[in-house]
Amino acid sequence: MRFLGELDQRLFTRVATARLPGADPALTRLSRSADHGRLWLGAAAGLSALGGPAARRAALRGAGSLALASLTVNTVVKWTARRPRPLLDPVPPIRHLLRQPRTTSFPSGHSASAAAFATGVALESTGYGALIAPVAAAVAFSRVYVGVHYPGDVLAGTMIGIGAAVLTCHWWPPRQVNPQRERPPVAAPALPGGDGLVVFVNTGAGPPAGPLPFAALLTELLPRAELVECGPDGDFGALLDRAVRRALALGGALGVHGGDGTVNAVARAATRHGLALAVFPGGTLNHFALDVGVPHVEDTAAAVVRGEAVAVDVGIAAPLVDRAADAGTDAATVPMEFLNTFGIGLYPELVRLRERLEPRLGKWPAATVALIRVLRTATPAELRLDGRPRRLWLLFAGNGRYVPDGFVPAFRPRLDDGLLDLRLIDGNHRLARTRVVLSALAGALARSRVYAAERVPEVRIENLRGTDTCAYDGEAVPAPGALRLGKRNRALVVYRPAVPGNEIAQQARLAALVARYRGRARGRPRIP
């Protein structure tokens, strides 16, 4: 230990006395900018505002990693080690910070935050991670250069930051860059230039996909495709029906640009009329598009040109006939089709409250407030599950197996496994909600007595009481008293490139980038 301390001191003196031309003011300002994580939180906000879904996931994981690393350093390690700060004698006065830190030296909190954010971003996007990493390394080096940390402090902080980012994968695994490709391809019309493709666009769904508006981007990728746009005041059903009729008349395919709710509605129409579906991600989360394997508009365009597609399952929540007859309405007999998830209990209550708060607070703040309220005020639902009486806080059914197996499912490796991912939170145990949250945070949810998970082809729900709402694909609707959850196996044909990163997709991305910098945005053909 004495040898390591002496080596640390020698390295500090060597860096402190070094002269890097032009580095003194730059590294001093950079070091100050990272105080309290401001630099990284600003970077996260920029990624979320300007990037696509991958950038938003990277920003979220980076911010979460930063929070975990800061908590570890400032509440545990610093108060245990209590190493004094280095003496500033060998450091030129021009490098001295205006406000010297008052906490102990080991480990470096700035280095931990920098490494945590950079690693968290890189786990979701190697491209964005490569942009952040040099800045993070410069921040870590600056802490020695300005004389507030020994190199050993920086190394320890960096290791803690990397460990914090990796630890987030225990609760929230990074999404696969390319979902499993062993799904056999199916026939779909090849539409060069998008000839015969009619794209239904929900102009009010989600953030913009990037610097170039979707219509202009699609012009560059598929110039002969047609658009049917639905604004906030548009008649969604009538416009979707018009798009379907046009696609059938052309003998082509149906496209959709919007969030998961919009994709669900258009997918139902495509399945009903036997049309292949081209999903152009345009919502906030884009769960279905990402799980299928089309994270970018360019990927979908490449698959449309080549006629490359796969068949995926469609989840069904079908009201049982006897209950529907009692309801006395035709609507009660209509099955609910879902591409992602179906839920009873906490999930639909969360969706309903979030929708009510969203116009005033925005989507993510509304979701946070809704989650807190629901966990505090919700009551369990009572039902019979495959003939067995149950009292549940939550019944969650995913269209396909979700990963991880814990409380927060992140993504599905494939969408044609023929199974429902059924997850239950028992309402008969005391403090069930609290126990589930604590077990999830501790990584022990699989051993919790209040949580159960299984994969089944179908399940029957009867005598539903204690709730009048269910939700599917993020939409809350009235709940029937009895229903059957099942699957329509491989019922929907979706365009997806057969080979990840194929040449056409790369060419399409290059053309789109050129168009963005040239600022071209030609007019689109509209359906009269």
WOLINHU-V651095 format. One record per backbone hydrogen bond with DSSP energy under -0.5 kcal/mol. CO is the residue of the C=O (numbers start at 0). NH is the residue of the N-H. E is the energy in kcal/mol with one decimal. If there is no record, write none. Layout:
co:CO nh:NH e:E
co:CO nh:NH e:E
This chain:
co:0 nh:4 e:-2.5
co:1 nh:5 e:-2.3
co:2 nh:6 e:-2.6
co:3 nh:7 e:-2.6
co:4 nh:8 e:-2.0
co:5 nh:9 e:-2.4
co:6 nh:10 e:-2.5
co:7 nh:11 e:-2.3
co:8 nh:12 e:-2.5
co:9 nh:13 e:-2.2
co:10 nh:14 e:-2.3
co:11 nh:15 e:-2.9
co:12 nh:16 e:-1.9
co:14 nh:17 e:-0.8
co:15 nh:91 e:-0.6
co:17 nh:19 e:-0.5
co:18 nh:20 e:-0.6
co:19 nh:22 e:-2.2
co:19 nh:23 e:-0.6
co:21 nh:25 e:-0.7
co:22 nh:26 e:-3.1
co:23 nh:27 e:-1.7
co:24 nh:28 e:-2.3
co:25 nh:29 e:-2.5
co:26 nh:30 e:-2.4
co:27 nh:31 e:-2.0
co:28 nh:32 e:-2.3
co:29 nh:33 e:-1.0
co:30 nh:33 e:-0.5
co:31 nh:34 e:-1.8
co:32 nh:38 e:-0.9
co:33 nh:36 e:-1.9
co:34 nh:37 e:-2.1
co:36 nh:40 e:-2.7
co:37 nh:41 e:-2.3
co:38 nh:42 e:-1.9
co:39 nh:43 e:-2.5
co:40 nh:44 e:-2.2
co:41 nh:45 e:-2.3
co:42 nh:46 e:-2.6
co:43 nh:47 e:-2.4
co:44 nh:48 e:-2.1
co:45 nh:49 e:-2.5
co:46 nh:50 e:-2.2
co:51 nh:55 e:-2.2
co:52 nh:56 e:-2.4
co:53 nh:57 e:-2.3
co:54 nh:58 e:-2.6
co:55 nh:59 e:-2.3
co:56 nh:60 e:-2.7
co:57 nh:61 e:-2.6
co:58 nh:62 e:-2.5
co:59 nh:63 e:-2.3
co:60 nh:64 e:-2.7
co:61 nh:65 e:-2.3
co:62 nh:66 e:-2.3
co:63 nh:67 e:-2.2
co:64 nh:68 e:-2.6
co:65 nh:69 e:-2.8
co:66 nh:70 e:-2.3
co:67 nh:71 e:-2.0
co:68 nh:72 e:-2.6
co:69 nh:73 e:-2.7
co:70 nh:74 e:-1.7
co:71 nh:75 e:-1.2
co:71 nh:76 e:-1.9
co:72 nh:77 e:-2.4
co:75 nh:79 e:-0.7
co:76 nh:79 e:-1.0
co:76 nh:80 e:-2.7
co:77 nh:81 e:-1.8
co:82 nh:104 e:-3.6
co:87 nh:90 e:-1.4
co:91 nh:94 e:-2.0
co:92 nh:95 e:-1.2
co:97 nh:99 e:-0.5
co:106 nh:108 e:-0.7
co:107 nh:111 e:-2.0
co:108 nh:112 e:-2.6
co:109 nh:113 e:-2.5
co:110 nh:114 e:-2.8
co:111 nh:115 e:-2.5
co:112 nh:116 e:-2.6
co:113 nh:117 e:-2.5
co:114 nh:118 e:-2.5
co:115 nh:119 e:-2.6
co:116 nh:120 e:-2.5
co:117 nh:121 e:-2.3
co:118 nh:122 e:-2.1
co:119 nh:123 e:-0.8
co:120 nh:123 e:-0.9
co:120 nh:124 e:-2.5
co:124 nh:128 e:-2.3
co:125 nh:129 e:-2.1
co:126 nh:130 e:-1.2
co:127 nh:131 e:-2.0
co:128 nh:132 e:-2.5
co:129 nh:133 e:-0.7
co:130 nh:134 e:-0.5
co:131 nh:135 e:-2.4
co:132 nh:136 e:-2.7
co:133 nh:137 e:-2.2
co:134 nh:138 e:-2.3
co:135 nh:139 e:-2.3
co:136 nh:140 e:-2.5
co:137 nh:141 e:-2.3
co:138 nh:142 e:-1.1
co:139 nh:142 e:-0.6
co:139 nh:143 e:-0.6
co:140 nh:143 e:-1.0
co:140 nh:144 e:-2.2
co:141 nh:145 e:-2.5
co:142 nh:147 e:-1.7
co:142 nh:148 e:-1.2
co:143 nh:146 e:-0.9
co:149 nh:152 e:-0.6
co:149 nh:153 e:-1.7
co:150 nh:154 e:-2.6
co:151 nh:155 e:-2.4
co:152 nh:107 e:-2.1
co:152 nh:156 e:-2.5
co:153 nh:157 e:-2.6
co:154 nh:158 e:-2.2
co:155 nh:159 e:-2.3
co:156 nh:160 e:-2.5
co:157 nh:161 e:-2.5
co:158 nh:162 e:-2.4
co:159 nh:163 e:-2.4
co:160 nh:164 e:-2.0
co:161 nh:165 e:-2.4
co:162 nh:166 e:-2.2
co:163 nh:167 e:-1.2
co:164 nh:168 e:-0.5
co:165 nh:168 e:-1.3
co:166 nh:169 e:-1.7
co:166 nh:170 e:-0.6
co:167 nh:170 e:-0.8
co:167 nh:171 e:-2.6
co:183 nh:310 e:-0.5
co:188 nh:190 e:-0.6
co:189 nh:191 e:-0.5
co:190 nh:193 e:-2.7
co:191 nh:194 e:-1.5
co:192 nh:223 e:-2.9
co:192 nh:224 e:-0.5
co:193 nh:196 e:-2.3
co:195 nh:252 e:-1.5
co:196 nh:198 e:-0.5
co:196 nh:225 e:-2.6
co:197 nh:199 e:-0.6
co:197 nh:254 e:-3.3
co:198 nh:200 e:-0.6
co:198 nh:227 e:-2.7
co:199 nh:201 e:-0.5
co:199 nh:256 e:-2.4
co:200 nh:202 e:-1.0
co:200 nh:229 e:-3.0
co:201 nh:204 e:-1.6
co:203 nh:205 e:-0.5
co:212 nh:216 e:-2.5
co:213 nh:217 e:-3.0
co:214 nh:218 e:-1.5
co:215 nh:219 e:-1.4
co:216 nh:220 e:-1.7
co:217 nh:221 e:-3.4
co:221 nh:224 e:-1.7
co:223 nh:195 e:-0.5
co:225 nh:198 e:-3.2
co:226 nh:526 e:-1.0
co:227 nh:200 e:-2.8
co:228 nh:230 e:-0.5
co:229 nh:202 e:-1.6
co:229 nh:203 e:-0.6
co:230 nh:233 e:-1.5
co:233 nh:235 e:-1.2
co:234 nh:238 e:-2.6
co:235 nh:239 e:-2.4
co:236 nh:240 e:-2.3
co:237 nh:241 e:-1.9
co:238 nh:242 e:-2.1
co:239 nh:243 e:-2.3
co:240 nh:244 e:-2.4
co:241 nh:245 e:-2.1
co:242 nh:246 e:-2.3
co:243 nh:247 e:-2.4
co:244 nh:248 e:-2.2
co:245 nh:249 e:-2.0
co:246 nh:250 e:-0.9
co:246 nh:251 e:-2.0
co:252 nh:197 e:-2.1
co:253 nh:277 e:-2.5
co:254 nh:199 e:-2.7
co:255 nh:279 e:-3.2
co:256 nh:201 e:-2.5
co:257 nh:281 e:-1.3
co:257 nh:282 e:-0.8
co:258 nh:262 e:-2.7
co:259 nh:263 e:-2.3
co:260 nh:264 e:-1.8
co:261 nh:265 e:-2.4
co:262 nh:266 e:-2.7
co:263 nh:267 e:-2.1
co:264 nh:268 e:-1.6
co:265 nh:269 e:-2.5
co:266 nh:270 e:-2.7
co:267 nh:271 e:-2.4
co:268 nh:272 e:-1.8
co:269 nh:273 e:-0.6
co:269 nh:274 e:-2.5
co:270 nh:273 e:-0.8
co:275 nh:253 e:-2.4
co:276 nh:278 e:-0.6
co:276 nh:494 e:-2.6
co:277 nh:255 e:-2.3
co:277 nh:279 e:-0.7
co:278 nh:280 e:-0.7
co:279 nh:257 e:-0.7
co:285 nh:289 e:-2.3
co:286 nh:290 e:-2.3
co:287 nh:291 e:-2.4
co:288 nh:292 e:-2.0
co:288 nh:293 e:-2.6
co:295 nh:298 e:-0.6
co:295 nh:299 e:-1.4
co:296 nh:300 e:-2.3
co:297 nh:301 e:-2.2
co:298 nh:302 e:-1.9
co:299 nh:303 e:-2.3
co:300 nh:304 e:-2.1
co:301 nh:305 e:-1.8
co:302 nh:306 e:-1.7
co:302 nh:307 e:-2.0
co:303 nh:190 e:-2.6
co:307 nh:495 e:-1.9
co:308 nh:185 e:-1.8
co:309 nh:493 e:-3.0
co:311 nh:490 e:-0.7
co:311 nh:491 e:-2.1
co:313 nh:487 e:-2.7
co:314 nh:337 e:-2.3
co:315 nh:317 e:-0.5
co:315 nh:485 e:-2.6
co:316 nh:318 e:-0.6
co:316 nh:335 e:-2.7
co:317 nh:483 e:-2.6
co:319 nh:323 e:-2.4
co:320 nh:324 e:-2.5
co:321 nh:325 e:-1.4
co:322 nh:326 e:-1.6
co:323 nh:327 e:-1.4
co:323 nh:328 e:-0.7
co:328 nh:331 e:-0.5
co:329 nh:332 e:-1.6
co:330 nh:333 e:-1.2
co:334 nh:336 e:-0.6
co:335 nh:316 e:-3.0
co:337 nh:314 e:-2.7
co:339 nh:398 e:-3.1
co:340 nh:472 e:-2.1
co:341 nh:396 e:-3.1
co:342 nh:470 e:-2.1
co:343 nh:345 e:-0.5
co:343 nh:394 e:-2.7
co:344 nh:348 e:-1.6
co:345 nh:349 e:-2.6
co:346 nh:350 e:-2.4
co:347 nh:351 e:-2.8
co:348 nh:352 e:-2.2
co:349 nh:353 e:-2.4
co:350 nh:354 e:-2.4
co:351 nh:355 e:-1.4
co:352 nh:356 e:-1.9
co:353 nh:357 e:-2.2
co:354 nh:358 e:-0.6
co:356 nh:359 e:-1.1
co:356 nh:360 e:-2.4
co:357 nh:361 e:-2.4
co:361 nh:365 e:-2.0
co:362 nh:366 e:-2.3
co:363 nh:367 e:-2.1
co:364 nh:368 e:-2.5
co:365 nh:369 e:-2.6
co:366 nh:370 e:-2.2
co:367 nh:371 e:-2.0
co:368 nh:372 e:-2.3
co:369 nh:373 e:-2.8
co:370 nh:374 e:-2.4
co:371 nh:375 e:-1.2
co:372 nh:376 e:-2.3
co:373 nh:377 e:-2.4
co:380 nh:391 e:-2.8
co:381 nh:464 e:-3.2
co:382 nh:384 e:-0.5
co:382 nh:389 e:-3.4
co:383 nh:385 e:-0.7
co:383 nh:461 e:-2.3
co:384 nh:387 e:-1.6
co:387 nh:384 e:-3.2
co:389 nh:382 e:-2.3
co:390 nh:426 e:-3.7
co:391 nh:380 e:-3.1
co:392 nh:345 e:-2.0
co:393 nh:424 e:-1.9
co:394 nh:343 e:-2.2
co:395 nh:422 e:-2.8
co:396 nh:341 e:-2.4
co:397 nh:399 e:-1.7
co:397 nh:420 e:-2.3
co:402 nh:409 e:-2.2
co:402 nh:410 e:-2.1
co:406 nh:408 e:-0.7
co:410 nh:402 e:-3.1
co:412 nh:179 e:-1.1
co:414 nh:312 e:-3.2
co:418 nh:399 e:-1.1
co:419 nh:421 e:-1.0
co:419 nh:455 e:-1.9
co:420 nh:397 e:-2.0
co:421 nh:453 e:-2.4
co:422 nh:395 e:-2.9
co:423 nh:425 e:-0.5
co:423 nh:451 e:-2.2
co:424 nh:392 e:-2.8
co:424 nh:393 e:-1.1
co:428 nh:431 e:-1.0
co:430 nh:434 e:-2.7
co:431 nh:435 e:-2.3
co:432 nh:436 e:-2.2
co:433 nh:437 e:-2.6
co:434 nh:438 e:-2.4
co:435 nh:439 e:-2.5
co:436 nh:440 e:-2.3
co:437 nh:441 e:-1.8
co:438 nh:442 e:-0.6
co:438 nh:443 e:-2.6
co:438 nh:444 e:-0.5
co:439 nh:442 e:-0.8
co:443 nh:446 e:-1.3
co:444 nh:447 e:-1.7
co:447 nh:450 e:-0.8
co:449 nh:425 e:-2.8
co:451 nh:423 e:-2.9
co:453 nh:421 e:-2.6
co:453 nh:455 e:-0.5
co:455 nh:419 e:-3.7
co:458 nh:484 e:-3.0
co:459 nh:385 e:-3.1
co:460 nh:482 e:-2.7
co:461 nh:383 e:-3.0
co:464 nh:381 e:-2.8
co:467 nh:478 e:-1.8
co:468 nh:344 e:-0.6
co:469 nh:476 e:-3.0
co:470 nh:342 e:-2.5
co:471 nh:474 e:-1.6
co:474 nh:471 e:-2.1
co:476 nh:469 e:-2.7
co:480 nh:463 e:-2.5
co:481 nh:319 e:-1.7
co:482 nh:460 e:-3.2
co:483 nh:317 e:-2.6
co:483 nh:485 e:-0.5
co:484 nh:458 e:-2.3
co:485 nh:315 e:-2.5
co:486 nh:488 e:-0.7
co:487 nh:313 e:-1.7
co:487 nh:490 e:-1.2
co:491 nh:311 e:-2.9
co:491 nh:493 e:-0.5
co:492 nh:276 e:-2.7
co:493 nh:309 e:-2.4
co:498 nh:501 e:-1.2
co:501 nh:505 e:-2.1
co:502 nh:506 e:-2.6
co:503 nh:507 e:-2.7
co:504 nh:508 e:-2.4
co:505 nh:509 e:-2.2
co:506 nh:510 e:-2.6
co:507 nh:511 e:-2.3
co:508 nh:512 e:-2.4
co:509 nh:513 e:-2.4
co:510 nh:514 e:-2.2
co:511 nh:515 e:-2.1
co:512 nh:516 e:-2.0
co:513 nh:517 e:-1.8
co:514 nh:518 e:-1.5
co:514 nh:519 e:-1.4
co:524 nh:226 e:-1.5
co:525 nh:527 e:-0.5
